[in-house]
Amino acid sequence: MTWRKGFLRKANSVTIFTTVVSKNQSLLNGVEAGNANPRDIRPEDYELIDSLSDKLRHLINYAILAPSTHNTQPWLFRVSDKSIEVLADRSRALAVIDPDDKGLAISCGAASGMLAIALSAVGFQFHVAHLPDSYEPDLVSRFRITDQVKPEADWKDTLTKIRLRRSVRAGFKNEALSDSSLLHLQLSERYDDCHLKWVDSVEQEKHVLDAILKTEKDRQFDKHYLRENASWINPIRVRSRDGIPANVGKMPSLSQLWAPAISFNEQNERITRLSIVETMGNRPIQWVRAGFTMANALIHSSKTGLSSAIVHHPLYIPEIQSKMESVLTHGYTAQILLRFGHAEHAPSTPRRSLVEVMMHPGFRH
């Protein structure tokens, strides 16, 4: 069965797993366990949890904080014994801008990446496999816990960085980037076929950004694209736990956020830096790995005070990919564009609670 043919039931028919938790966990942050906003979870909460299964469920809160297109949060999780599984929730797919569920796979890869960072921070050692079961195509990642050792020295800081991370939506500050902050982003690469590549040339950067902006301009005449955007980006969504509830009229447009002109300030100091997550191959396994790699880049950058704007849906267009060839490593495909800098403050996007994304461990579809 192919990646696209796998399909989870709609939200009203998915088997949701309401967790049974310890008394200590039910008191965390003064809210009922599992129903807390993941953004309200604190590192100290983890120390109050006793059982392994409750610890694993608790750490899923950090996976929920991963970025996703239009904040659709297209993921579900399943915990059993010493494993955590990340599954695609295709009822949250975007049929217009993401007809092949490529962005959905990237988003689930990002959730897997955030989960891996959280697990490692508190001392869990694990093996992770992506798309491990051809008979269950919605199963994106499976984590098998192999051991638990002493937490990392800065584990609380790492979990806090995940919680506080925000995608850049309100624009970048007029603040120069330091060499040290960029050096910190030279990531150790987990996959041989997936890399974070810097766009070093100003001319190449302009070439890439102009192509992205032209695509966005052309889409403003596509009523289906506009309708799908409006269904997820709407001020009325302030009461929802997904989508983008901001007043978009007060936020920079995509064309402003990705304009080549904002790369430098008036003193000709670089204030943003463009990078590409590129893969050798362009299949679902590479899409998941791209999201996983992006998650690592986002948390590494946050440790130096940087944030990132994220875009990938224009890259699904073959014409854009052909224009990117001169910038990419030979034979590679661009999956995600990241623009790093110091972010202007913007409200955080909401997140679904743990009980809304947990599946019963026995449920198969």
ChimeraX attribute file (.defattr): number of C-alpha atoms within 10 A of each C-alpha:
attribute: neighborCount
match mode: 1-to-1
recipient: residues
	/A:1	9
	/A:2	11
	/A:3	20
	/A:4	14
	/A:5	10
	/A:6	18
	/A:7	15
	/A:8	19
	/A:9	13
	/A:10	11
	/A:11	13
	/A:12	8
	/A:13	8
	/A:14	18
	/A:15	17
	/A:16	19
	/A:17	19
	/A:18	16
	/A:19	17
	/A:20	11
	/A:21	17
	/A:22	14
	/A:23	11
	/A:24	13
	/A:25	23
	/A:26	17
	/A:27	13
	/A:28	20
	/A:29	14
	/A:30	9
	/A:31	13
	/A:32	12
	/A:33	22
	/A:34	23
	/A:35	15
	/A:36	20
	/A:37	17
	/A:38	22
	/A:39	21
	/A:40	12
	/A:41	19
	/A:42	15
	/A:43	16
	/A:44	11
	/A:45	15
	/A:46	18
	/A:47	12
	/A:48	15
	/A:49	20
	/A:50	13
	/A:51	10
	/A:52	11
	/A:53	17
	/A:54	17
	/A:55	18
	/A:56	23
	/A:57	21
	/A:58	20
	/A:59	23
	/A:60	28
	/A:61	28
	/A:62	27
	/A:63	27
	/A:64	29
	/A:65	25
	/A:66	29
	/A:67	25
	/A:68	25
	/A:69	22
	/A:70	17
	/A:71	21
	/A:72	22
	/A:73	27
	/A:74	24
	/A:75	27
	/A:76	26
	/A:77	28
	/A:78	22
	/A:79	22
	/A:80	14
	/A:81	11
	/A:82	14
	/A:83	17
	/A:84	23
	/A:85	21
	/A:86	28
	/A:87	28
	/A:88	26
	/A:89	26
	/A:90	22
	/A:91	16
	/A:92	17
	/A:93	21
	/A:94	22
	/A:95	13
	/A:96	14
	/A:97	20
	/A:98	16
	/A:99	13
	/A:100	17
	/A:101	20
	/A:102	25
	/A:103	27
	/A:104	28
	/A:105	31
	/A:106	28
	/A:107	29
	/A:108	33
	/A:109	33
	/A:110	29
	/A:111	32
	/A:112	34
	/A:113	27
	/A:114	31
	/A:115	27
	/A:116	24
	/A:117	23
	/A:118	24
	/A:119	24
	/A:120	19
	/A:121	20
	/A:122	24
	/A:123	16
	/A:124	20
	/A:125	17
	/A:126	18
	/A:127	12
	/A:128	17
	/A:129	14
	/A:130	19
	/A:131	20
	/A:132	15
	/A:133	13
	/A:134	12
	/A:135	12
	/A:136	17
	/A:137	20
	/A:138	26
	/A:139	25
	/A:140	26
	/A:141	24
	/A:142	23
	/A:143	21
	/A:144	18
	/A:145	17
	/A:146	11
	/A:147	11
	/A:148	13
	/A:149	10
	/A:150	10
	/A:151	14
	/A:152	14
	/A:153	11
	/A:154	11
	/A:155	18
	/A:156	17
	/A:157	14
	/A:158	22
	/A:159	23
	/A:160	17
	/A:161	19
	/A:162	25
	/A:163	22
	/A:164	14
	/A:165	22
	/A:166	22
	/A:167	20
	/A:168	22
	/A:169	22
	/A:170	19
	/A:171	23
	/A:172	22
	/A:173	15
	/A:174	20
	/A:175	15
	/A:176	17
	/A:177	18
	/A:178	13
	/A:179	8
	/A:180	9
	/A:181	17
	/A:182	16
	/A:183	11
	/A:184	13
	/A:185	19
	/A:186	14
	/A:187	14
	/A:188	11
	/A:189	12
	/A:190	12
	/A:191	13
	/A:192	8
	/A:193	14
	/A:194	24
	/A:195	24
	/A:196	23
	/A:197	18
	/A:198	19
	/A:199	17
	/A:200	12
	/A:201	11
	/A:202	13
	/A:203	10
	/A:204	14
	/A:205	18
	/A:206	18
	/A:207	16
	/A:208	23
	/A:209	18
	/A:210	16
	/A:211	17
	/A:212	23
	/A:213	19
	/A:214	13
	/A:215	18
	/A:216	15
	/A:217	12
	/A:218	9
	/A:219	15
	/A:220	11
	/A:221	10
	/A:222	11
	/A:223	10
	/A:224	14
	/A:225	15
	/A:226	13
	/A:227	12
	/A:228	15
	/A:229	17
	/A:230	14
	/A:231	13
	/A:232	19
	/A:233	19
	/A:234	15
	/A:235	15
	/A:236	13
	/A:237	17
	/A:238	15
	/A:239	9
	/A:240	13
	/A:241	18
	/A:242	19
	/A:243	24
	/A:244	26
	/A:245	21
	/A:246	19
	/A:247	13
	/A:248	14
	/A:249	8
	/A:250	8
	/A:251	14
	/A:252	13
	/A:253	14
	/A:254	16
	/A:255	16
	/A:256	14
	/A:257	20
	/A:258	24
	/A:259	15
	/A:260	20
	/A:261	11
	/A:262	17
	/A:263	23
	/A:264	17
	/A:265	15
	/A:266	8
	/A:267	8
	/A:268	9
	/A:269	14
	/A:270	17
	/A:271	19
	/A:272	26
	/A:273	19
	/A:274	24
	/A:275	18
	/A:276	22
	/A:277	25
	/A:278	26
	/A:279	26
	/A:280	16
	/A:281	15
	/A:282	14
	/A:283	12
	/A:284	22
	/A:285	18
	/A:286	24
	/A:287	28
	/A:288	27
	/A:289	28
	/A:290	29
	/A:291	30
	/A:292	27
	/A:293	27
	/A:294	29
	/A:295	26
	/A:296	20
	/A:297	23
	/A:298	27
	/A:299	24
	/A:300	21
	/A:301	24
	/A:302	21
	/A:303	17
	/A:304	16
	/A:305	14
	/A:306	21
	/A:307	26
	/A:308	27
	/A:309	23
	/A:310	21
	/A:311	18
	/A:312	19
	/A:313	18
	/A:314	22
	/A:315	21
	/A:316	18
	/A:317	11
	/A:318	10
	/A:319	12
	/A:320	17
	/A:321	18
	/A:322	12
	/A:323	15
	/A:324	19
	/A:325	15
	/A:326	12
	/A:327	19
	/A:328	19
	/A:329	15
	/A:330	9
	/A:331	10
	/A:332	19
	/A:333	22
	/A:334	28
	/A:335	27
	/A:336	24
	/A:337	25
	/A:338	25
	/A:339	21
	/A:340	26
	/A:341	29
	/A:342	21
	/A:343	22
	/A:344	13
	/A:345	13
	/A:346	14
	/A:347	11
	/A:348	16
	/A:349	20
	/A:350	21
	/A:351	22
	/A:352	20
	/A:353	19
	/A:354	25
	/A:355	17
	/A:356	17
	/A:357	25
	/A:358	24
	/A:359	22
	/A:360	16
	/A:361	16
	/A:362	10
	/A:363	11
	/A:364	9
	/A:365	12
